[in-house]
Amino acid sequence: MSADFPDYENPPVIEVVCGITFEPLKGFKAPHFGLFWQKLRNEYPFCQSAPPLGFPPGPVDTESEFPLPLPRIWFISQDRTSVIQLQNDKFLCNWRKMEEGGSYPRYDNIIKSFKKNLKLFKTFLKDEKFNQLKLTEYELSYINHIPQSKGWESIDQIQSLLPDLVWRTYDEDRFLPSPQKLGWTLSFPLPENKGVLNVKLNQAIRKKDNVPLFILELTAQGTPTEQSVEGIWEYFDVAHKWIVFGFTDLTSPEVQRSVWKRKR
């Protein structure tokens, strides 16, 4: 990571997703999931199925041989922190924090793993006589969990975590009481028409101890302007920069220092 990037010793990120969407692979069938798994089973010994993302994509042709879509398959690493998600039009790589003491492995390592596994997938498609991928979208997402007492205590003090959000507790004449729930969404254009940075804030309850928390999700999405490998990695580097600097811009400097231990 560049020396000018903000750096945190204990960032609140609990999951990173990087991936591509492409035009559906004609002729891709259920057995191909198993054939691809054999290529990476030593590193990803577990698998499970999940509903496909983006279903239904449009009207279903009831006259086709298989009107229902193929599933989405997760290939899961031994320690369960790394997941490869594959469906007929998506290839995603996740890092996820599985235990309290787990540490964020940093973007350089995550993108290195993504590059390695995407190259493996492309080689697999070539060996199986599929056409080259025609990319339609890039995505990089960072999901942050910020529990109560780690930068905020109540919703009406949200400005202590996110200075751009202010609940006017000082206004004695206001009619409404303090809110019980809070949701917030923002979108920012990325440079050179590379897409958008979407920011979403929601609330949840942590299952293990019923502690309230905020979920702050930053997602960069863009439509490829070219199909080259270099174009893919250039996009992800831009997306990563905007997510890191965007997170730093939106959150409180005091919380950055005292809770997440910002080093620069």
Secondary structure, DSSP 8 states (H G I E B T S, - for coil): --TTS--BSS--EEEEEEEEEES--TT--HHHHHHHHHHHTTT--EEEEE--TT---S---TTSS--S---EEEEE-TTS-EEEEEETTEEEEEEE--STT-----HHHHHHHHHHHHHHHHHHHHHTT-----EEEEEEEEEEEEETTSS-SSGGGGGGT-TT----TT-TT-SS---S---EEEEEE-GGG--EEEEEEEEEE-TTT--EEEEEEEEEEE--S---HHHHHHHHHHHHHHHHHHHHHHS-HHHHHHTS-B--
